[in-house]
Amino acid sequence: MKEIGSLKNPLIKEMKKLQQKKYRDKTGSYLLEGFHLVQEAHKAGITFSAVFVSQRGLQEWDKWFTAELPEMTLVSDDILKSLASQPTPQGIIAVAKTTEETTIDYRGAWLLLDNVQDPGNVGTLIRTADAAGFSGVVLGDGSADLYNPKTLRSTQGSLYHLSVVSQNLMTVMADFKETGLIIGTALDKQAKDYRTVTPPENFALVLGNEGQGVSEEVLGQVDVTTYIEMKGQAESLNVAIAGGILMFHLINQA
Amino acid sequence: MKEIGSLKNPLIKEMKKLQQKKYRDKTGSYLLEGFHLVQEAHKAGITFSAVFVSQRGLQEWDKWFTAELPEMTLVSDDILKSLASQPTPQGIIAVAKTTEETTIDYRGAWLLLDNVQDPGNVGTLIRTADAAGFSGVVLGDGSADLYNPKTLRSTQGSLYHLSVVSQNLMTVMADFKETGLIIGTALDKQAKDYRTVTPPENFALVLGNEGQGVSEEVLGQVDVTTYIEMKGQAESLNVAIAGGILMFHLINQA
């Protein structure tokens, strides 16, 4: 097995750049932290250009993998920490290639995120869409980057179970209009209580920004608006919670 | 208005200690960051022993409050930063007294948290319980501290809209048994699909730890176990998402 001991190693310095979106976009690569995520990616057939493990990581290896992965490199704890987003990394960080789909099949249920900015919310929504049996998630302009370490961690690996694409929502909605119903969350006069919405088999649910909700422009392309009735004094629900309630309701009715 | 300019001021040093749970427990005080939370607390009649504002905070003051709060002190940005949990605080931090209820009325719908450790999850669950119209939330042993800054922030002020108590769940459940049904999440053979559960008016929903779920001991006291059917490949739902789906379903059936 290869070994790297110095923080100044050129490969490590290069990989550290992947903490920035700019370099991820440029190279089409991203860092994947922790055994669970690396295992989920490996199961999904994602190829790694490098896999860095610490001594501690090697000790835990057997619990997760039956064989060595290609391109495995033993590194010091310092190096692992320098690549990680968390103060105490788990002992493994892989470098994976982004896999953006080019032809999208918009059948089934889709979740569309309009400017959802928090990486934890975006990741949790992808995980929840997977659990609800959605076909895919579209990350519209302004939404958190899929390959942000916090987004990846919150997905718990669900990004490898369904289609996740970054696209302009106005473009995507034009395609959706041909195949199914577009449902958006809003509090306008026409908005229906979500419990009365029965979507067809092919539908899209649009969720909006944490503070502002779905933008006017996007709402203009929506077929039905819906809301969740609140009985208490809370002013709003967290967007991932609202998404969970709506996705599980709608897919059970479709 | 009083002014404090030095980080070494004894009052500031004392208040900084409230970042630790130990001192919060000892003094019965906690730090409340940002205009929205301070306003929600003020509306709920919470008294502040101190309110620290920066120059920037003072400029924003009119948008939130019509008058000066008692005990207001102008502080430097450095001092505000030293008290805050976030790198760029909003310009206001108040010191509030904890208000633990002693006699609890266990009617209506209650959420019981068994060892839910993440402050963000606990805060979001309190916010969601408020939105769903629950009467209160019990934080069982091992659950994140209500007065942790991240918990407070995630509640969005909902802790002032319903009862939130820290109690041992075994004790609380003995009381609940006299008034209503206790529903817990589990995947045992008797567990029912949540869509088939119709609770009475008085009920409690128990949610468990992020990794382990509800403990065996607590499950032993539960009347009905329930689960959320998942159609995709995700192994589990985030506990706050599961809580949102279950709370909104159950309260609509009760």
Contacts between the chains, C-beta under 8 A, distances in Angstrom:
chain1	res1	chain2	res2	distance
A	120	B	120	7.3
A	124	B	238	5.3
A	124	B	241	6.5
A	127	B	234	5.6
A	127	B	237	7.4
A	127	B	238	6.6
A	127	B	241	8.0
A	128	B	234	7.7
A	128	B	237	6.4
A	128	B	238	7.2
A	128	B	241	5.3
A	129	B	232	7.6
A	130	B	232	4.1
A	130	B	233	6.2
A	130	B	234	4.1
A	131	B	228	7.9
A	131	B	230	4.4
A	131	B	231	7.5
A	131	B	232	5.4
A	131	B	234	3.9
A	131	B	236	7.6
A	131	B	237	5.3
A	132	B	230	7.4
A	132	B	231	6.5
A	132	B	232	6.7
A	133	B	230	7.5
A	133	B	231	2.9
A	133	B	232	4.9
A	134	B	232	7.2
A	154	B	238	7.8
A	156	B	234	6.9
A	156	B	235	7.2
A	156	B	236	7.7
A	158	B	232	7.5
A	158	B	233	7.4
A	158	B	234	5.1
A	161	B	232	5.9
A	161	B	233	4.1
A	161	B	234	6.7
A	162	B	232	6.7
A	195	B	252	7.3
A	228	B	131	7.9
A	228	B	248	7.0
A	230	B	131	4.4
A	230	B	132	7.4
A	230	B	133	7.5
A	231	B	131	7.5
A	231	B	132	6.5
A	231	B	133	2.9
A	231	B	251	7.2
A	232	B	129	7.6
A	232	B	130	4.1
A	232	B	131	5.4
A	232	B	132	6.7
A	232	B	133	4.9
A	232	B	134	7.2
A	232	B	158	7.4
A	232	B	161	5.9
A	232	B	162	6.7
A	233	B	130	6.1
A	233	B	158	7.4
A	233	B	161	4.1
A	234	B	127	5.6
A	234	B	128	7.8
A	234	B	130	4.2
A	234	B	131	3.9
A	234	B	156	6.9
A	234	B	158	5.1
A	234	B	161	6.7
A	235	B	156	7.2
A	236	B	131	7.6
A	236	B	156	7.7
A	237	B	127	7.4
A	237	B	128	6.4
A	237	B	131	5.3
A	237	B	244	7.2
A	238	B	124	5.3
A	238	B	127	6.6
A	238	B	128	7.2
A	238	B	154	7.9
A	238	B	240	7.5
A	240	B	238	7.5
A	240	B	240	7.6
A	240	B	241	6.3
A	241	B	124	6.5
A	241	B	127	8.0
A	241	B	128	5.3
A	241	B	240	6.3
A	241	B	241	6.4
A	241	B	244	3.9
A	242	B	244	7.8
A	244	B	237	7.2
A	244	B	241	3.9
A	244	B	242	7.8
A	244	B	244	5.1
A	244	B	245	5.4
A	245	B	244	5.4
A	245	B	245	5.7
A	245	B	248	5.1
A	248	B	228	7.0
A	248	B	245	5.2
A	251	B	231	7.2
A	252	B	195	7.3
